[in-house]
Amino acid sequence: MNQRAGQVVTVTGGSGYIGSCLVQLLLRRGYNVHATVKNLQDERETKHLQALEGAESRLRLFQIDLIDYDSIVNAVNGAAGVFHLASPCIVDRVENPQRDLLDPAVKGTINVLTAAKKLGVRRVVVTSSVSAVIPSPNWPADKVKNEDCWTDEEYCKQKEVWYPLSKTLAEKAAWKFAEENGLDIVVINPGTVMGPMIPPALNASMQMLLLLLKGCSEHYADVFMGSVHVKDVALAHILVYENTSATGRHLCVEAISHYGDFAAKVAELYPEYNIPKLPRDTQPGLLRSKDGAKKLMDLGLEFITMEQIIKDGVESLRSKGYIS
Ligand SMILES: NC(=O)c1ccc[n+]([C@@H]2O[C@H](COP(=O)([O-])OP(=O)(O)OC[C@H]3O[C@@H](n4cnc5c(N)ncnc54)[C@H](OP(=O)(O)O)[C@@H]3O)[C@@H](O)[C@H]2O)c1
């Protein structure tokens, strides 16, 4: 029996792709979960959570808006721990980057951490991304990228890649807040997350897989650094929450790899789809590594293989009718 069974934890973005999987795992481990959604009246955000095992007695849903501090207080009140996942996850062009990406990511993070500090939360797990690690064109060419590597903010502004900028600014704001206010935080930096889907809607990373299966030849040069199974991402959050010795950032990828490696594997496994042949190096300068997520491996995480990530992702897209 998990020693923390019965403990209350909050998951912001609980309705989302990773959030739903994390809520499911937390319920299985005996936690009481406060999960946030953007709109309690929208069944597409709530029904899949209410259907989870244990939800009836141990899940409470809260409506929040990341830029409304008061809405967040209700969801965090009474929690010993917070998992902060809510953030707009949009890699396509947005109309207004400040309003649509940067403000909810950065102000939202500060609002959640402020509430956590005021309400006596013991530990906050912040979901950052490899997008706070790459694009980082000035990192030494002969050195594998690791948790010391940060996204180049100026490069993002010049190339107008706003999602990596939003994740980088949000993570930096989190570390600054934690240091200035003495709050215990720990960070997960997942790669491109795929596998089975619990919510009815398609998120950005599963959309990438769907587009590839439909023949799209986009390279994702500024956002891809490796794939990771959604169940491993959920487990990584819990491992760093429960192991208080876990500190700092944690790269969370099955391996550091290029998008071309991923596309080639999809083509090998599913020759019936029209998968484009991409160049070997779709992420110029990115050194491949099997143990990019060494910190999480040392905590006992055995990463699900790329092959299984693809199989579970494709199976889920088929079962939900996105592809035949
Ligand atoms: N998917 C990946 O490959 C990947 C990789 C690395 C990091 N991440 C990070 O992981 C987290 C979750 O991503 P995901 O893939 O699960 O995305 P998702 O399915 O789009 O989930 C995002 C969640 O954030 C909530 N949210 C967005 N804007 C909000 C706002 N203004 N107020 C309140 N809630 C808001 C969404 O609520 P609604 O459902 O109500 O819209 C949803 O629950 C994000 O922080 C993302 O940056 C994702």
Ligand as a Chemical Component Dictionary entry (heavy atoms), coordinates in Angstrom:
data_LIG
# 
_chem_comp.id                   LIG 
_chem_comp.type                 NON-POLYMER 
_chem_comp.pdbx_formal_charge   0 
_chem_comp.three_letter_code    LIG 
# 
loop_
_chem_comp_atom.comp_id 
_chem_comp_atom.atom_id 
_chem_comp_atom.alt_atom_id 
_chem_comp_atom.type_symbol 
_chem_comp_atom.charge 
_chem_comp_atom.model_Cartn_x 
_chem_comp_atom.model_Cartn_y 
_chem_comp_atom.model_Cartn_z 
_chem_comp_atom.pdbx_ordinal 
LIG N1  N1  N 0  2.306  16.669 -25.196 1  
LIG C1  C1  C 0  3.613  16.793 -25.224 2  
LIG O1  O1  O 0  4.300  16.228 -26.080 3  
LIG C2  C2  C 0  4.306  17.615 -24.176 4  
LIG C3  C3  C 0  5.708  17.571 -24.121 5  
LIG C4  C4  C 0  6.370  18.292 -23.144 6  
LIG C5  C5  C 0  5.660  19.053 -22.244 7  
LIG N2  N2  N 1  4.302  19.103 -22.320 8  
LIG C6  C6  C 0  3.590  19.923 -21.328 9  
LIG O2  O2  O 0  2.699  19.101 -20.611 10 
LIG C7  C7  C 0  1.567  19.847 -20.206 11 
LIG C8  C8  C 0  0.295  19.153 -20.665 12 
LIG O3  O3  O 0  0.354  18.972 -22.072 13 
LIG P1  P1  P 0  -0.686 18.035 -22.853 14 
LIG O4  O4  O 0  0.020  17.459 -24.012 15 
LIG O5  O5  O -1 -1.364 17.141 -21.902 16 
LIG O6  O6  O 0  -1.646 19.158 -23.447 17 
LIG P2  P2  P 0  -3.226 19.297 -23.450 18 
LIG O7  O7  O 0  -3.875 17.987 -23.657 19 
LIG O8  O8  O 0  -3.497 20.388 -24.425 20 
LIG O9  O9  O 0  -3.520 19.792 -21.974 21 
LIG C9  C9  C 0  -3.288 21.100 -21.559 22 
LIG C10 C10 C 0  -4.076 21.331 -20.297 23 
LIG O10 O10 O 0  -3.916 22.685 -19.864 24 
LIG C11 C11 C 0  -5.187 23.273 -19.676 25 
LIG N3  N3  N 0  -5.137 24.695 -19.966 26 
LIG C12 C12 C 0  -4.606 25.313 -21.056 27 
LIG N4  N4  N 0  -4.760 26.635 -20.973 28 
LIG C13 C13 C 0  -5.425 26.873 -19.803 29 
LIG C14 C14 C 0  -5.892 28.056 -19.161 30 
LIG N5  N5  N 0  -5.739 29.257 -19.699 31 
LIG N6  N6  N 0  -6.515 27.928 -17.971 32 
LIG C15 C15 C 0  -6.701 26.712 -17.413 33 
LIG N7  N7  N 0  -6.269 25.553 -17.968 34 
LIG C16 C16 C 0  -5.653 25.644 -19.163 35 
LIG C17 C17 C 0  -6.092 22.540 -20.656 36 
LIG O11 O11 O 0  -7.433 22.665 -20.272 37 
LIG P3  P3  P 0  -8.593 22.241 -21.314 38 
LIG O12 O12 O 0  -8.491 20.768 -21.524 39 
LIG O13 O13 O 0  -9.816 22.606 -20.605 40 
LIG O14 O14 O 0  -8.337 23.040 -22.556 41 
LIG C18 C18 C 0  -5.569 21.121 -20.507 42 
LIG O15 O15 O 0  -6.101 20.503 -19.365 43 
LIG C19 C19 C 0  1.744  21.251 -20.764 44 
LIG O16 O16 O 0  2.360  22.032 -19.775 45 
LIG C20 C20 C 0  2.719  21.014 -21.922 46 
LIG O17 O17 O 0  3.456  22.176 -22.225 47 
LIG C21 C21 C 0  3.601  18.399 -23.273 48 
# 
loop_
_chem_comp_bond.comp_id 
_chem_comp_bond.atom_id_1 
_chem_comp_bond.atom_id_2 
_chem_comp_bond.value_order 
_chem_comp_bond.pdbx_ordinal 
LIG N1  C1  SING 1  
LIG C1  O1  DOUB 2  
LIG C1  C2  SING 3  
LIG C2  C3  SING 4  
LIG C2  C21 DOUB 5  
LIG C3  C4  DOUB 6  
LIG C4  C5  SING 7  
LIG C5  N2  DOUB 8  
LIG N2  C6  SING 9  
LIG N2  C21 SING 10 
LIG C6  O2  SING 11 
LIG C6  C20 SING 12 
LIG O2  C7  SING 13 
LIG C7  C8  SING 14 
LIG C7  C19 SING 15 
LIG C8  O3  SING 16 
LIG O3  P1  SING 17 
LIG P1  O4  DOUB 18 
LIG P1  O5  SING 19 
LIG P1  O6  SING 20 
LIG O6  P2  SING 21 
LIG P2  O7  DOUB 22 
LIG P2  O8  SING 23 
LIG P2  O9  SING 24 
LIG O9  C9  SING 25 
LIG C9  C10 SING 26 
LIG C10 O10 SING 27 
LIG C10 C18 SING 28 
LIG O10 C11 SING 29 
LIG C11 N3  SING 30 
LIG C11 C17 SING 31 
LIG N3  C12 SING 32 
LIG N3  C16 SING 33 
LIG C12 N4  DOUB 34 
LIG N4  C13 SING 35 
LIG C13 C14 SING 36 
LIG C13 C16 DOUB 37 
LIG C14 N5  SING 38 
LIG C14 N6  DOUB 39 
LIG N6  C15 SING 40 
LIG C15 N7  DOUB 41 
LIG N7  C16 SING 42 
LIG C17 O11 SING 43 
LIG C17 C18 SING 44 
LIG O11 P3  SING 45 
LIG P3  O12 DOUB 46 
LIG P3  O13 SING 47 
LIG P3  O14 SING 48 
LIG C18 O15 SING 49 
LIG C19 O16 SING 50 
LIG C19 C20 SING 51 
LIG C20 O17 SING 52 
# 
